[in-house]
């Protein structure tokens, strides 16, 4: 998604290496995706659903 | 001692052969207090021998703070993938071991010219985003 839009930046974060981040974002399971500090997506989703949730207007 | 088996190397070499543009792998690192920086360097060193289009550029996180800030890096080890024309804005925080290595390879291929895995419909939706979006995907080594 980041590659498709210059406004999007994507970080793949290794949770066990950065427990401070995992705590801050309340990562209790992986994969967990956090968009703009507000939207949380838990687990792996089919692409349509993932894009829909990641691009929610309240993000 | 290579981390990849000869068979893995051949598979990757064939995949990287499909790349049409160069990829700069910016590796942000520091010598002290970074347990997985060395491991990350060892993993990344596996890539350039498999493709002349892949280059590793080491960035000293302590001495090159401006560059780290420019690429949105606030901890190490970190990787930023930069394409021939522009920054891909794809980052990896932590050592790309286990399944993350596959993710890194996929990202390198994408930046190197492989077609996106997004469907045409989703590509339109993503391209339509008109405000900055930062996505953090948390994973664990497997």
N, CA and C atoms of all chains as a GROMACS GRO file, in nm:
protein
  603
    1UNK      N    1   0.082  -0.121   0.000
    1UNK     CA    2   0.000   0.000   0.000
    1UNK      C    3   0.086   0.126   0.000
    2UNK      N    4   0.198   0.121   0.079
    2UNK     CA    5   0.288   0.236   0.081
    2UNK      C    6   0.346   0.262  -0.057
    3UNK      N    7   0.371   0.154  -0.127
    3UNK     CA    8   0.433   0.168  -0.259
    3UNK      C    9   0.335   0.230  -0.358
    4UNK      N   10   0.206   0.217  -0.332
    4UNK     CA   11   0.104   0.263  -0.426
    4UNK      C   12   0.060   0.407  -0.401
    5UNK      N   13   0.106   0.466  -0.291
    5UNK     CA   14   0.065   0.603  -0.260
    5UNK      C   15   0.174   0.672  -0.178
    6UNK      N   16   0.229   0.782  -0.229
    6UNK     CA   17   0.340   0.850  -0.159
    6UNK      C   18   0.301   0.905  -0.023
    7UNK      N   19   0.172   0.909   0.009
    7UNK     CA   20   0.130   0.959   0.140
    7UNK      C   21   0.132   0.849   0.247
    8UNK      N   22   0.152   0.726   0.203
    8UNK     CA   23   0.146   0.613   0.296
    8UNK      C   24   0.286   0.562   0.328
    9UNK      N   25   0.313   0.545   0.458
    9UNK     CA   26   0.438   0.487   0.504
    9UNK      C   27   0.405   0.360   0.581
   10UNK      N   28   0.482   0.254   0.557
   10UNK     CA   29   0.454   0.127   0.624
   10UNK      C   30   0.576   0.078   0.700
   11UNK      N   31   0.556   0.040   0.824
   11UNK     CA   32   0.662  -0.017   0.907
   11UNK      C   33   0.625  -0.160   0.943
   12UNK      N   34   0.715  -0.254   0.917
   12UNK     CA   35   0.702  -0.389   0.971
   12UNK      C   36   0.784  -0.391   1.098
   13UNK      N   37   0.720  -0.414   1.212
   13UNK     CA   38   0.788  -0.403   1.340
   13UNK      C   39   0.799  -0.541   1.406
   14UNK      N   40   0.922  -0.576   1.444
   14UNK     CA   41   0.943  -0.701   1.513
   14UNK      C   42   0.908  -0.678   1.661
   15UNK      N   43   0.794  -0.730   1.703
   15UNK     CA   44   0.737  -0.693   1.833
   15UNK      C   45   0.823  -0.735   1.952
   16UNK      N   46   0.885  -0.853   1.944
   16UNK     CA   47   0.962  -0.899   2.060
   16UNK      C   48   1.091  -0.819   2.079
   17UNK      N   49   1.141  -0.759   1.971
   17UNK     CA   50   1.262  -0.679   1.983
   17UNK      C   51   1.236  -0.542   2.042
   18UNK      N   52   1.113  -0.496   2.029
   18UNK     CA   53   1.078  -0.363   2.079
   18UNK      C   54   0.956  -0.371   2.171
   19UNK      N   55   0.978  -0.425   2.292
   19UNK     CA   56   0.866  -0.443   2.385
   19UNK      C   57   0.798  -0.311   2.420
   20UNK      N   58   0.874  -0.201   2.415
   20UNK     CA   59   0.812  -0.071   2.446
   20UNK      C   60   0.703  -0.038   2.345
   21UNK      N   61   0.732  -0.065   2.217
   21UNK     CA   62   0.631  -0.039   2.113
   21UNK      C   63   0.514  -0.136   2.127
   22UNK      N   64   0.546  -0.263   2.152
   22UNK     CA   65   0.441  -0.364   2.166
   22UNK      C   66   0.347  -0.328   2.280
   23UNK      N   67   0.405  -0.277   2.390
   23UNK     CA   68   0.324  -0.235   2.504
   23UNK      C   69   0.239  -0.114   2.467
   24UNK      N   70   0.305  -0.016   2.407
   24UNK     CA   71   0.238   0.109   2.373
   24UNK      C   72   0.116   0.084   2.283
   25UNK      N   73   0.132  -0.009   2.190
   25UNK     CA   74   0.023  -0.037   2.096
   25UNK      C   75  -0.059  -0.159   2.137
   26UNK      N   76  -0.038  -0.203   2.262
   26UNK     CA   77  -0.114  -0.314   2.318
   26UNK      C   78  -0.120  -0.434   2.224
   27UNK      N   79  -0.004  -0.477   2.181
   27UNK     CA   80   0.004  -0.592   2.090
   27UNK      C   81  -0.007  -0.720   2.172
   28UNK      N   82  -0.120  -0.786   2.164
   28UNK     CA   83  -0.140  -0.911   2.238
   28UNK      C   84  -0.133  -1.031   2.145
   29UNK      N   85  -0.139  -1.007   2.016
   29UNK     CA   86  -0.128  -1.114   1.917
   29UNK      C   87  -0.077  -1.055   1.788
   30UNK      N   88  -0.024  -1.139   1.702
   30UNK     CA   89   0.028  -1.090   1.574
   30UNK      C   90  -0.035  -1.170   1.460
   31UNK      N   91  -0.042  -1.117   1.338
   31UNK     CA   92  -0.006  -0.978   1.310
   31UNK      C   93  -0.108  -0.879   1.365
   32UNK      N   94  -0.058  -0.765   1.408
   32UNK     CA   95  -0.148  -0.656   1.446
   32UNK      C   96  -0.104  -0.532   1.372
   33UNK      N   97  -0.199  -0.466   1.309
   33UNK     CA   98  -0.169  -0.347   1.231
   33UNK      C   99  -0.234  -0.226   1.298
   34UNK      N  100  -0.156  -0.120   1.312
   34UNK     CA  101  -0.208   0.004   1.369
   34UNK      C  102  -0.192   0.113   1.263
   35UNK      N  103  -0.304   0.180   1.231
   35UNK     CA  104  -0.301   0.284   1.128
   35UNK      C  105  -0.324   0.419   1.194
   36UNK      N  106  -0.230   0.510   1.174
   36UNK     CA  107  -0.239   0.646   1.229
   36UNK      C  108  -0.277   0.648   1.377
   37UNK      N  109  -0.224   0.556   1.452
   37UNK     CA  110  -0.243   0.552   1.597
   37UNK      C  111  -0.389   0.528   1.638
   38UNK      N  112  -0.481   0.510   1.544
   38UNK     CA  113  -0.622   0.501   1.583
   38UNK      C  114  -0.688   0.370   1.542
   39UNK      N  115  -0.664   0.326   1.421
   39UNK     CA  116  -0.729   0.204   1.372
   39UNK      C  117  -0.644   0.082   1.407
   40UNK      N  118  -0.707  -0.020   1.462
   40UNK     CA  119  -0.635  -0.142   1.496
   40UNK      C  120  -0.695  -0.259   1.420
   41UNK      N  121  -0.608  -0.333   1.352
   41UNK     CA  122  -0.653  -0.450   1.278
   41UNK      C  123  -0.579  -0.571   1.333
   42UNK      N  124  -0.655  -0.664   1.390
   42UNK     CA  125  -0.593  -0.781   1.451
   42UNK      C  126  -0.605  -0.902   1.358
   43UNK      N  127  -0.493  -0.970   1.340
   43UNK     CA  128  -0.494  -1.090   1.258
   43UNK      C  129  -0.475  -1.059   1.111
   44UNK      N  130  -0.457  -1.163   1.034
   44UNK     CA  131  -0.443  -1.146   0.890
   44UNK      C  132  -0.580  -1.150   0.825
   45UNK      N  133  -0.607  -1.052   0.743
   45UNK     CA  134  -0.738  -1.043   0.678
   45UNK      C  135  -0.723  -1.059   0.528
   46UNK      N  136  -0.832  -1.103   0.460
   46UNK     CA  137  -0.828  -1.100   0.313
   46UNK      C  138  -0.804  -0.956   0.267
   47UNK      N  139  -0.741  -0.942   0.150
   47UNK     CA  140  -0.698  -0.810   0.105
   47UNK      C  141  -0.810  -0.705   0.102
   48UNK      N  142  -0.927  -0.743   0.049
   48UNK     CA  143  -1.038  -0.646   0.040
   48UNK      C  144  -1.074  -0.591   0.177
   49UNK      N  145  -1.083  -0.682   0.273
   49UNK     CA  146  -1.124  -0.643   0.408
   49UNK      C  147  -1.015  -0.559   0.475
   50UNK      N  148  -0.890  -0.598   0.454
   50UNK     CA  149  -0.778  -0.526   0.514
   50UNK      C  150  -0.775  -0.382   0.462
   51UNK      N  151  -0.784  -0.367   0.332
   51UNK     CA  152  -0.780  -0.232   0.273
   51UNK      C  153  -0.897  -0.150   0.323
   52UNK      N  154  -1.013  -0.212   0.329
   52UNK     CA  155  -1.133  -0.140   0.376
   52UNK      C  156  -1.113  -0.090   0.518
   53UNK      N  157  -1.064  -0.178   0.606
   53UNK     CA  158  -1.046  -0.138   0.747
   53UNK      C  159  -0.934  -0.035   0.762
   54UNK      N  160  -0.825  -0.054   0.689
   54UNK     CA  161  -0.710   0.037   0.701
   54UNK      C  162  -0.746   0.177   0.653
   55UNK      N  163  -0.836   0.186   0.559
   55UNK     CA  164  -0.872   0.317   0.500
   55UNK      C  165  -1.000   0.374   0.557
   56UNK      N  166  -1.044   0.325   0.671
   56UNK     CA  167  -1.162   0.382   0.735
   56UNK      C  168  -1.147   0.534   0.747
   57UNK      N  169  -1.256   0.607   0.727
   57UNK     CA  170  -1.246   0.753   0.727
   57UNK      C  171  -1.201   0.813   0.861
   58UNK      N  172  -1.218   0.740   0.972
   58UNK     CA  173  -1.178   0.797   1.101
   58UNK      C  174  -1.031   0.772   1.134
   59UNK      N  175  -0.955   0.719   1.037
   59UNK     CA  176  -0.815   0.687   1.062
   59UNK      C  177  -0.725   0.807   1.065
   60UNK      N  178   3.002  -1.826   0.657
   60UNK     CA  179   2.898  -1.931   0.648
   60UNK      C  180   2.765  -1.867   0.608
   61UNK      N  181   2.719  -1.895   0.487
   61UNK     CA  182   2.593  -1.834   0.443
   61UNK      C  183   2.474  -1.884   0.524
   62UNK      N  184   2.377  -1.797   0.545
   62UNK     CA  185   2.256  -1.836   0.618
   62UNK      C  186   2.160  -1.912   0.528
   63UNK      N  187   2.170  -1.886   0.398
   63UNK     CA  188   2.078  -1.948   0.304
   63UNK      C  189   2.140  -2.075   0.244
   64UNK      N  190   2.057  -2.174   0.221
   64UNK     CA  191   2.105  -2.296   0.155
   64UNK      C  192   2.127  -2.264   0.007
   65UNK      N  193   2.210  -2.342  -0.062
   65UNK     CA  194   2.229  -2.319  -0.206
   65UNK      C  195   2.096  -2.320  -0.283
   66UNK      N  196   2.003  -2.405  -0.242
   66UNK     CA  197   1.872  -2.410  -0.310
   66UNK      C  198   1.796  -2.280  -0.290
   67UNK      N  199   1.797  -2.228  -0.165
   67UNK     CA  200   1.731  -2.099  -0.137
   67UNK      C  201   1.795  -1.988  -0.220
   68UNK      N  202   1.927  -1.993  -0.227
   68UNK     CA  203   1.998  -1.890  -0.304
   68UNK      C  204   1.955  -1.891  -0.450
   69UNK      N  205   1.940  -2.012  -0.506
   69UNK     CA  206   1.900  -2.022  -0.647
   69UNK      C  207   1.758  -1.970  -0.668
   70UNK      N  208   1.668  -2.005  -0.574
   70UNK     CA  209   1.530  -1.957  -0.582
   70UNK      C  210   1.526  -1.805  -0.580
   71UNK      N  211   1.604  -1.747  -0.487
   71UNK     CA  212   1.605  -1.601  -0.474
   71UNK      C  213   1.670  -1.536  -0.595
   72UNK      N  214   1.777  -1.598  -0.644
   72UNK     CA  215   1.846  -1.541  -0.760
   72UNK      C  216   1.750  -1.532  -0.879
   73UNK      N  217   1.671  -1.638  -0.898
   73UNK     CA  218   1.574  -1.640  -1.008
   73UNK      C  219   1.468  -1.532  -0.988
   74UNK      N  220   1.422  -1.517  -0.865
   74UNK     CA  221   1.320  -1.415  -0.836
   74UNK      C  222   1.377  -1.275  -0.860
   75UNK      N  223   1.498  -1.251  -0.810
   75UNK     CA  224   1.560  -1.118  -0.825
   75UNK      C  225   1.592  -1.087  -0.972
   76UNK      N  226   1.610  -1.190  -1.052
   76UNK     CA  227   1.638  -1.169  -1.194
   76UNK      C  228   1.523  -1.096  -1.264
   77UNK      N  229   1.404  -1.105  -1.205
   77UNK     CA  230   1.287  -1.040  -1.265
   77UNK      C  231   1.284  -0.890  -1.237
   78UNK      N  232   1.371  -0.845  -1.148
   78UNK     CA  233   1.370  -0.703  -1.113
   78UNK      C  234   1.413  -0.620  -1.233
   79UNK      N  235   1.350  -0.503  -1.245
   79UNK     CA  236   1.382  -0.417  -1.358
   79UNK      C  237   1.451  -0.287  -1.316
   80UNK      N  238   1.449  -0.259  -1.186
   80UNK     CA  239   1.515  -0.136  -1.140
   80UNK      C  240   1.590  -0.163  -1.010
   81UNK      N  241   1.690  -0.079  -0.981
   81UNK     CA  242   1.774  -0.102  -0.862
   81UNK      C  243   1.700  -0.072  -0.732
   82UNK      N  244   1.742  -0.140  -0.627
   82UNK     CA  245   1.686  -0.116  -0.493
   82UNK      C  246   1.801  -0.089  -0.397
   83UNK      N  247   1.792   0.024  -0.328
   83UNK     CA  248   1.889   0.056  -0.223
   83UNK      C  249   1.830   0.013  -0.089
   84UNK      N  250   1.904  -0.072  -0.020
   84UNK     CA  251   1.860  -0.116   0.112
   84UNK      C  252   1.938  -0.035   0.214
   85UNK      N  253   1.874   0.066   0.272
   85UNK     CA  254   1.940   0.148   0.373
   85UNK      C  255   1.930   0.077   0.507
   86UNK      N  256   2.044   0.048   0.565
   86UNK     CA  257   2.050  -0.027   0.690
   86UNK      C  258   2.099   0.066   0.801
   87UNK      N  259   2.009   0.101   0.892
   87UNK     CA  260   2.041   0.189   1.005
   87UNK      C  261   2.088   0.103   1.121
   88UNK      N  262   2.208   0.134   1.171
   88UNK     CA  263   2.268   0.046   1.271
   88UNK      C  264   2.354   0.125   1.367
   89UNK      N  265   2.391   0.061   1.477
   89UNK     CA  266   2.490   0.117   1.568
   89UNK      C  267   2.570   0.002   1.626
   90UNK      N  268   2.692   0.033   1.673
   90UNK     CA  269   2.784  -0.072   1.715
   90UNK      C  270   2.751  -0.124   1.855
   91UNK      N  271   2.718  -0.030   1.946
   91UNK     CA  272   2.695  -0.069   2.084
   91UNK      C  273   2.545  -0.077   2.114
   92UNK      N  274   2.512  -0.157   2.212
   92UNK     CA  275   2.374  -0.165   2.260
   92UNK      C  276   2.274  -0.196   2.150
   93UNK      N  277   2.310  -0.285   2.061
   93UNK     CA  278   2.214  -0.326   1.959
   93UNK      C  279   2.238  -0.474   1.930
   94UNK      N  280   2.167  -0.555   2.005
   94UNK     CA  281   2.190  -0.700   1.996
   94UNK      C  282   2.169  -0.755   1.856
   95UNK      N  283   2.066  -0.708   1.788
   95UNK     CA  284   2.030  -0.773   1.661
   95UNK      C  285   2.083  -0.699   1.538
   96UNK      N  286   2.164  -0.593   1.561
   96UNK     CA  287   2.219  -0.521   1.446
   96UNK      C  288   2.314  -0.608   1.364
   97UNK      N  289   2.396  -0.686   1.435
   97UNK     CA  290   2.492  -0.771   1.364
   97UNK      C  291   2.418  -0.880   1.285
   98UNK      N  292   2.317  -0.938   1.350
   98UNK     CA  293   2.237  -1.041   1.283
   98UNK      C  294   2.170  -0.984   1.157
   99UNK      N  295   2.121  -0.861   1.170
   99UNK     CA  296   2.055  -0.797   1.055
   99UNK      C  297   2.153  -0.777   0.941
  100UNK      N  298   2.274  -0.732   0.976
  100UNK     CA  299   2.377  -0.711   0.874
  100UNK      C  300   2.409  -0.843   0.802
  101UNK      N  301   2.417  -0.952   0.880
  101UNK     CA  302   2.448  -1.083   0.821
  101UNK      C  303   2.336  -1.126   0.726
  102UNK      N  304   2.214  -1.100   0.765
  102UNK     CA  305   2.100  -1.137   0.678
  102UNK      C  306   2.105  -1.054   0.549
  103UNK      N  307   2.126  -0.923   0.565
  103UNK     CA  308   2.126  -0.835   0.447
  103UNK      C  309   2.242  -0.868   0.353
  104UNK      N  310   2.355  -0.909   0.409
  104UNK     CA  311   2.471  -0.942   0.326
  104UNK      C  312   2.445  -1.060   0.233
  105UNK      N  313   2.340  -1.134   0.259
  105UNK     CA  314   2.306  -1.247   0.172
  105UNK      C  315   2.250  -1.199   0.037
  106UNK      N  316   2.198  -1.077   0.035
  106UNK     CA  317   2.122  -1.034  -0.083
  106UNK      C  318   2.206  -0.986  -0.203
  107UNK      N  319   2.300  -0.894  -0.184
  107UNK     CA  320   2.372  -0.841  -0.301
  107UNK      C  321   2.439  -0.948  -0.388
  108UNK      N  322   2.495  -1.056  -0.330
  108UNK     CA  323   2.555  -1.158  -0.419
  108UNK      C  324   2.453  -1.223  -0.512
  109UNK      N  325   2.324  -1.208  -0.480
  109UNK     CA  326   2.220  -1.273  -0.559
  109UNK      C  327   2.163  -1.182  -0.667
  110UNK      N  328   2.194  -1.054  -0.661
  110UNK     CA  329   2.143  -0.961  -0.762
  110UNK      C  330   2.228  -0.835  -0.769
  111UNK      N  331   2.269  -0.799  -0.890
  111UNK     CA  332   2.346  -0.676  -0.906
  111UNK      C  333   2.259  -0.552  -0.886
  112UNK      N  334   2.127  -0.572  -0.877
  112UNK     CA  335   2.037  -0.458  -0.860
  112UNK      C  336   2.014  -0.422  -0.714
  113UNK      N  337   2.065  -0.504  -0.623
  113UNK     CA  338   2.044  -0.479  -0.480
  113UNK      C  339   2.173  -0.429  -0.417
  114UNK      N  340   2.166  -0.314  -0.350
  114UNK     CA  341   2.283  -0.258  -0.282
  114UNK      C  342   2.248  -0.227  -0.137
  115UNK      N  343   2.337  -0.265  -0.046
  115UNK     CA  344   2.318  -0.234   0.096
  115UNK      C  345   2.398  -0.107   0.127
  116UNK      N  346   2.333  -0.012   0.192
  116UNK     CA  347   2.402   0.111   0.234
  116UNK      C  348   2.387   0.126   0.384
  117UNK      N  349   2.498   0.114   0.454
  117UNK     CA  350   2.492   0.122   0.600
  117UNK      C  351   2.488   0.267   0.646
  118UNK      N  352   2.396   0.296   0.736
  118UNK     CA  353   2.384   0.430   0.792
  118UNK      C  354   2.409   0.420   0.942
  119UNK      N  355   2.504   0.500   0.993
  119UNK     CA  356   2.533   0.501   1.135
  119UNK      C  357   2.425   0.582   1.208
  120UNK      N  358   2.347   0.511   1.288
  120UNK     CA  359   2.232   0.573   1.354
  120UNK      C  360   2.273   0.683   1.452
  121UNK      N  361   2.391   0.668   1.510
  121UNK     CA  362   2.438   0.766   1.607
  121UNK      C  363   2.493   0.891   1.537
  122UNK      N  364   2.571   0.867   1.431
  122UNK     CA  365   2.641   0.979   1.365
  122UNK      C  366   2.556   1.046   1.256
  123UNK      N  367   2.460   0.974   1.204
  123UNK     CA  368   2.381   1.029   1.093
  123UNK      C  369   2.234   1.044   1.133
  124UNK      N  370   2.214   1.122   1.238
  124UNK     CA  371   2.079   1.143   1.292
  124UNK      C  372   1.985   1.207   1.190
  125UNK      N  373   2.042   1.298   1.111
  125UNK     CA  374   1.958   1.368   1.013
  125UNK      C  375   1.902   1.270   0.911
  126UNK      N  376   1.987   1.179   0.869
  126UNK     CA  377   1.943   1.082   0.769
  126UNK      C  378   1.838   0.988   0.828
  127UNK      N  379   1.858   0.948   0.954
  127UNK     CA  380   1.760   0.863   1.021
  127UNK      C  381   1.626   0.936   1.029
  128UNK      N  382   1.630   1.063   1.066
  128UNK     CA  383   1.506   1.140   1.077
  128UNK      C  384   1.440   1.154   0.941
  129UNK      N  385   1.520   1.175   0.839
  129UNK     CA  386   1.468   1.190   0.703
  129UNK      C  387   1.387   1.067   0.662
  130UNK      N  388   1.433   0.951   0.708
  130UNK     CA  389   1.365   0.827   0.670
  130UNK      C  390   1.271   0.775   0.780
  131UNK      N  391   1.246   0.859   0.880
  131UNK     CA  392   1.151   0.821   0.983
  131UNK      C  393   1.197   0.706   1.070
  132UNK      N  394   1.327   0.698   1.094
  132UNK     CA  395   1.383   0.588   1.174
  132UNK      C  396   1.420   0.640   1.312
  133UNK      N  397   1.363   0.582   1.417
  133UNK     CA  398   1.393   0.628   1.553
  133UNK      C  399   1.448   0.516   1.641
  134UNK      N  400   1.482   0.402   1.581
  134UNK     CA  401   1.543   0.293   1.656
  134UNK      C  402   1.612   0.199   1.560
  135UNK      N  403   1.700   0.114   1.613
  135UNK     CA  404   1.774   0.022   1.529
  135UNK      C  405   1.767  -0.119   1.586
  136UNK      N  406   1.789  -0.222   1.501
  136UNK     CA  407   1.818  -0.211   1.358
  136UNK      C  408   1.693  -0.173   1.279
  137UNK      N  409   1.714  -0.097   1.172
  137UNK     CA  410   1.603  -0.059   1.086
  137UNK      C  411   1.649  -0.062   0.941
  138UNK      N  412   1.551  -0.086   0.854
  138UNK     CA  413   1.579  -0.094   0.711
  138UNK      C  414   1.479  -0.003   0.639
  139UNK      N  415   1.529   0.075   0.545
  139UNK     CA  416   1.442   0.154   0.458
  139UNK      C  417   1.473   0.113   0.314
  140UNK      N  418   1.371   0.085   0.237
  140UNK     CA  419   1.390   0.045   0.098
  140UNK      C  420   1.368   0.165   0.007
  141UNK      N  421   1.468   0.192  -0.076
  141UNK     CA  422   1.461   0.307  -0.166
  141UNK      C  423   1.474   0.257  -0.310
  142UNK      N  424   1.380   0.298  -0.393
  142UNK     CA  425   1.379   0.254  -0.532
  142UNK      C  426   1.465   0.341  -0.620
  143UNK      N  427   1.467   0.309  -0.748
  143UNK     CA  428   1.549   0.385  -0.841
  143UNK      C  429   1.507   0.530  -0.848
  144UNK      N  430   1.378   0.556  -0.841
  144UNK     CA  431   1.327   0.692  -0.855
  144UNK      C  432   1.302   0.760  -0.721
  145UNK      N  433   1.253   0.682  -0.624
  145UNK     CA  434   1.212   0.748  -0.500
  145UNK      C  435   1.206   0.649  -0.384
  146UNK      N  436   1.193   0.707  -0.265
  146UNK     CA  437   1.178   0.630  -0.143
  146UNK      C  438   1.047   0.550  -0.150
  147UNK      N  439   1.055   0.422  -0.117
  147UNK     CA  440   0.932   0.339  -0.121
  147UNK      C  441   0.844   0.361   0.001
  148UNK      N  442   0.903   0.420   0.105
  148UNK     CA  443   0.836   0.435   0.235
  148UNK      C  444   0.798   0.302   0.297
  149UNK      N  445   0.874   0.200   0.265
  149UNK     CA  446   0.860   0.069   0.329
  149UNK      C  447   0.978   0.051   0.425
  150UNK      N  448   0.946   0.022   0.550
  150UNK     CA  449   1.048   0.012   0.654
  150UNK      C  450   1.036  -0.121   0.729
  151UNK      N  451   1.148  -0.165   0.782
  151UNK     CA  452   1.148  -0.281   0.870
  151UNK      C  453   1.222  -0.242   0.998
  152UNK      N  454   1.158  -0.263   1.111
  152UNK     CA  455   1.222  -0.239   1.240
  152UNK      C  456   1.248  -0.373   1.307
  153UNK      N  457   1.375  -0.397   1.343
  153UNK     CA  458   1.411  -0.526   1.400
  153UNK      C  459   1.471  -0.616   1.293
  154UNK      N  460   1.536  -0.722   1.338
  154UNK     CA  461   1.603  -0.812   1.244
  154UNK      C  462   1.500  -0.885   1.157
  155UNK      N  463   1.521  -0.884   1.024
  155UNK     CA  464   1.427  -0.953   0.935
  155UNK      C  465   1.460  -1.103   0.926
  156UNK      N  466   1.440  -1.172   1.039
  156UNK     CA  467   1.468  -1.315   1.040
  156UNK      C  468   1.336  -1.391   1.033
  157UNK      N  469   1.345  -1.520   1.012
  157UNK     CA  470   1.224  -1.602   1.002
  157UNK      C  471   1.136  -1.555   0.888
  158UNK      N  472   1.006  -1.549   0.915
  158UNK     CA  473   0.914  -1.514   0.807
  158UNK      C  474   0.933  -1.371   0.761
  159UNK      N  475   0.987  -1.286   0.848
  159UNK     CA  476   1.011  -1.147   0.807
  159UNK      C  477   1.110  -1.138   0.692
  160UNK      N  478   1.195  -1.239   0.680
  160UNK     CA  479   1.288  -1.238   0.567
  160UNK      C  480   1.210  -1.250   0.435
  161UNK      N  481   1.106  -1.333   0.436
  161UNK     CA  482   1.022  -1.347   0.317
  161UNK      C  483   0.956  -1.212   0.285
  162UNK      N  484   0.906  -1.146   0.391
  162UNK     CA  485   0.843  -1.014   0.371
  162UNK      C  486   0.943  -0.915   0.312
  163UNK      N  487   1.066  -0.919   0.361
  163UNK     CA  488   1.168  -0.829   0.309
  163UNK      C  489   1.195  -0.857   0.161
  164UNK      N  490   1.207  -0.985   0.127
  164UNK     CA  491   1.231  -1.023  -0.013
  164UNK      C  492   1.115  -0.975  -0.101
  165UNK      N  493   0.992  -0.996  -0.054
  165UNK     CA  494   0.874  -0.953  -0.131
  165UNK      C  495   0.878  -0.802  -0.153
  166UNK      N  496   0.917  -0.729  -0.047
  166UNK     CA  497   0.921  -0.582  -0.057
  166UNK      C  498   1.030  -0.538  -0.155
  167UNK      N  499   1.144  -0.605  -0.150
  167UNK     CA  500   1.253  -0.572  -0.243
  167UNK      C  501   1.207  -0.595  -0.387
  168UNK      N  502   1.138  -0.706  -0.409
  168UNK     CA  503   1.089  -0.737  -0.544
  168UNK      C  504   0.989  -0.631  -0.592
  169UNK      N  505   0.902  -0.589  -0.501
  169UNK     CA  506   0.802  -0.487  -0.536
  169UNK      C  507   0.871  -0.356  -0.574
  170UNK      N  508   0.964  -0.313  -0.489
  170UNK     CA  509   1.035  -0.188  -0.516
  170UNK      C  510   1.120  -0.201  -0.642
  171UNK      N  511   1.166  -0.323  -0.669
  171UNK     CA  512   1.249  -0.349  -0.786
  171UNK      C  513   1.172  -0.367  -0.915
  172UNK      N  514   1.041  -0.349  -0.909
  172UNK     CA  515   0.966  -0.348  -1.034
  172UNK      C  516   0.860  -0.454  -1.051
  173UNK      N  517   0.849  -0.545  -0.955
  173UNK     CA  518   0.745  -0.646  -0.971
  173UNK      C  519   0.607  -0.585  -0.952
  174UNK      N  520   0.508  -0.641  -1.022
  174UNK     CA  521   0.372  -0.588  -1.014
  174UNK      C  522   0.318  -0.599  -0.872
  175UNK      N  523   0.236  -0.505  -0.833
  175UNK     CA  524   0.175  -0.504  -0.701
  175UNK      C  525   0.081  -0.623  -0.686
  176UNK      N  526   0.065  -0.668  -0.560
  176UNK     CA  527  -0.030  -0.776  -0.536
  176UNK      C  528  -0.169  -0.721  -0.507
  177UNK      N  529  -0.182  -0.588  -0.503
  177UNK     CA  530  -0.314  -0.528  -0.481
  177UNK      C  531  -0.401  -0.551  -0.605
  178UNK      N  532  -0.529  -0.579  -0.584
  178UNK     CA  533  -0.620  -0.592  -0.697
  178UNK      C  534  -0.639  -0.454  -0.759
  179UNK      N  535  -0.680  -0.446  -0.884
  179UNK     CA  536  -0.701  -0.314  -0.947
  179UNK      C  537  -0.796  -0.227  -0.865
  180UNK      N  538  -0.900  -0.287  -0.809
  180UNK     CA  539  -0.997  -0.210  -0.728
  180UNK      C  540  -0.929  -0.152  -0.604
  181UNK      N  541  -0.851  -0.235  -0.534
  181UNK     CA  542  -0.784  -0.188  -0.413
  181UNK      C  543  -0.675  -0.086  -0.445
  182UNK      N  544  -0.611  -0.103  -0.560
  182UNK     CA  545  -0.508  -0.008  -0.601
  182UNK      C  546  -0.570   0.132  -0.617
  183UNK      N  547  -0.689   0.137  -0.675
  183UNK     CA  548  -0.760   0.264  -0.691
  183UNK      C  549  -0.795   0.323  -0.554
  184UNK      N  550  -0.842   0.238  -0.464
  184UNK     CA  551  -0.879   0.286  -0.330
  184UNK      C  552  -0.757   0.341  -0.257
  185UNK      N  553  -0.645   0.268  -0.264
  185UNK     CA  554  -0.524   0.310  -0.195
  185UNK      C  555  -0.468   0.438  -0.258
  186UNK      N  556  -0.471   0.445  -0.391
  186UNK     CA  557  -0.419   0.563  -0.460
  186UNK      C  558  -0.503   0.686  -0.426
  187UNK      N  559  -0.627   0.664  -0.385
  187UNK     CA  560  -0.717   0.776  -0.356
  187UNK      C  561  -0.697   0.835  -0.217
  188UNK      N  562  -0.614   0.774  -0.134
  188UNK     CA  563  -0.589   0.829   0.000
  188UNK      C  564  -0.525   0.966  -0.015
  189UNK      N  565  -0.582   1.069   0.050
  189UNK     CA  566  -0.535   1.205   0.028
  189UNK      C  567  -0.480   1.271   0.155
  190UNK      N  568  -0.448   1.189   0.255
  190UNK     CA  569  -0.383   1.242   0.376
  190UNK      C  570  -0.277   1.142   0.419
  191UNK      N  571  -0.177   1.188   0.496
  191UNK     CA  572  -0.070   1.097   0.538
  191UNK      C  573  -0.124   0.981   0.622
  192UNK      N  574  -0.073   0.863   0.593
  192UNK     CA  575  -0.116   0.743   0.664
  192UNK      C  576   0.010   0.668   0.706
  193UNK      N  577   0.020   0.637   0.834
  193UNK     CA  578   0.133   0.556   0.881
  193UNK      C  579   0.080   0.423   0.932
  194UNK      N  580   0.128   0.316   0.873
  194UNK     CA  581   0.081   0.184   0.911
  194UNK      C  582   0.195   0.111   0.981
  195UNK      N  583   0.167   0.056   1.098
  195UNK     CA  584   0.266  -0.027   1.168
  195UNK      C  585   0.211  -0.168   1.177
  196UNK      N  586   0.285  -0.262   1.121
  196UNK     CA  587   0.243  -0.401   1.125
  196UNK      C  588   0.335  -0.476   1.220
  197UNK      N  589   0.278  -0.522   1.331
  197UNK     CA  590   0.359  -0.594   1.430
  197UNK      C  591   0.360  -0.744   1.400
  198UNK      N  592   0.481  -0.800   1.407
  198UNK     CA  593   0.496  -0.943   1.384
  198UNK      C  594   0.591  -0.999   1.490
  199UNK      N  595   0.602  -1.130   1.494
  199UNK     CA  596   0.702  -1.194   1.580
  199UNK      C  597   0.779  -1.293   1.495
  200UNK      N  598   0.902  -1.323   1.533
  200UNK     CA  599   0.979  -1.419   1.453
  200UNK      C  600   0.919  -1.559   1.464
  201UNK      N  601   0.916  -1.630   1.353
  201UNK     CA  602   0.861  -1.766   1.355
  201UNK      C  603   0.960  -1.863   1.295
   0.00000   0.00000   0.00000
